[in-house]
Amino acid sequence: VRTRRRLRRLQGHSDLVYAAVFSPDGKMIATAGRDGTVRLWKATTGESLQTIRVGAGSIGSIAFSPDLKTFASTHGDHTVKIVDFETGEVKHELSGHPRTPWTVKFHPTDPHIVASGCLGFEVRVWDISGARGVCCKHAQFDRAIISLSFHPSGELDHDWESKYANHEWKQGKDGVHRPVIP
């Protein structure tokens, strides 16, 4: 970045790339886009390591699990898919968003917790530890959710379009997580 010169060109997608993310250990890069594939690259060389087709439509966002065994991807059919890197198998198809999920992130230390935000103004937190992924937390907002992240402590923050605001979720005395809205 300091030199403003391209370090690496990752070639292989047949259409637009919508997402690129480094693995938690920094050794790999995953890219995804309109061609419906997730491509895995060696970060230091740009060598193509793997290509996984995830459904028929485009992929808007991707995230590595902290244990590097799975990734999550968002799709225009309003789902989030959890895919096994080794086999390419879709382990979970998380449904429930009213519109396209635009962002997805794994919990920083728990590979069984995933958060997603959609254009339908909601955030969902999913537990994928069982045979079926279950929405364990849900919150509705007044703007599309275009970005979210977990704090390194595990707390969830999100941003939404146009408001440039940030909301933190805190666990109440009753054990329920709720967004802290100023």
N, C-alpha and C positions, 0 to 999 in steps of 0.2 A: 504494500500500500504506500509506503514511503516513496518508492521510486516511480509510482504510477505506471508501472509496466506490468503487463500480464505475465503471471508466473506459470500458469497452466491453462490449457484449453481442454475441457472435457467434452469429447465428441461421441455421439452415439444415439441421442434421442432423435426421433423422426419428426418432431414437432416442437412447439414452444415448451420451455422449461419454466415451471411456476414456482418450484421450491428447491432449495439446496440447504443442506444442514451437515455440520460436522458431527461425528460420533462423539460420545462423552469422553472417550480416551484420546480424541484428536487424530486417530490413525486412519479413519475413513471419512468419505463424504458420500452422502446419499443425495441423488437428484430425482425429481419427479415432474411430470407435466401432462400436457395434453395428449400425448401418445399412450397414456395409461400404464406406463412402466415406471418402476423405481429402479434406478441404476446405482450400483455401489462401486466406488472408486477408491483406490489407494491414495491417501492424501499427499504423500510425499512425491509420488511419481505421476499421478493421474492415470495409472493403469486401471482398466476396466476389470472389476472383480466378479460382478454378477449383474444379471438383468432379471427382474421379476415382473411379470405382467399381473396387475391387480385389477381385475374386472375390465369392462369395456370402455369406460369413460375416462375423462381426465382426472388427474390428481392435483388437488390444490395445495396441500400442506403435508409434510411428513415429519416424523420425530422418531429418534432411536429410543429404545428402552434402556434404562441404566445398566442392565446386565448384557446388553448387545445381542440378545437372543431374538428379539422381535422389533418390528417397527409399526407405527400407527400412520395411517394415511386418510385424508378426507376426500370425499367424493360427491359429485353432483347429484347422486341419487339420495342425498341427505344422510349418508352413513359415514361412519368411521370404521375402517377395517384394521384389525390387528393381524399382522402377517409374520410367520416364522421365517427368519432369514435363511436357515439351512434348507428347508424344504420348499419354501415359496407358498406354503399352504395358508389360507385365510383361517386363523384360529377363532376369531370373533368378528362378527359384523354387528356393530353397535347402531341401533336404529332409535329414532325418537326426535331428532331435530326437525323443526317445521320447515327449515330451509337449509341450504348447503352449509355444512360446517366449513369455516374458513381457516381455522387454526386448531392445532392439536399439540399437546405436550404430555410427556410422561412425568410422573413424580420423580424428583431427582434421585431418590434412593429406593423406591418401591416399584418394581416392574409390573405390579398388578393394579396400579392406579393411573388413570389417564384422564385428562381434562380436554374438553373440546368446546369451542365457541362458534356460533353460527350467524348467518345473515338474518336469521329470525329473532335476533335480540336475546339469545339465551346462552348460558354456560351450563354444561353438564359435566359432572365428575363420575367416572365409571370405575367399577371394581371388576377386573377381568380375572380374578383368581379362580373362579369356578368354571364349569363347563360352558356357561353362558355369561356374557358380560352384562352387568346390572348397573343401571344409573342409580347411584347412591346419593347424589346431591344435584340440585337443579335450581337455577336462579334466572329470573326474567329481568331484562333491562329495557331501556328506552332507545337503544341504538344497536346497530349491528356490531357483533363482537369480531374484530379483525385480528386481534392479537391477545394472547394470554401467556402467562408463565408462572411457574412455581418459584417462590423464593427458595434459596438453598436450604432453608429450615423446613421446607415442605408446605408452607402457606401458599395459597393461590392468589395471584394478582392478575388483572386483565385490563386491557385498554379497549376503547371502542371508537369507532369512526366519528369524526367531527367534534367530539367533546374534548379530546385530549386530556381525559381524566383517567385516574388510576384508582381502582378499588381493591381493597385488601379484604380477604375473607378471614374471619376469626371464629374459633370454636367457642360457643356459648356454654354456660354452666350445664345446660341440658344435653351437651354433647353434639348439638347440631351446628354445622358450619353455615355462617351467613355473611353476605357481603357487608362491609362497613361502608355506608354511604354518608358522606358529609352533609 
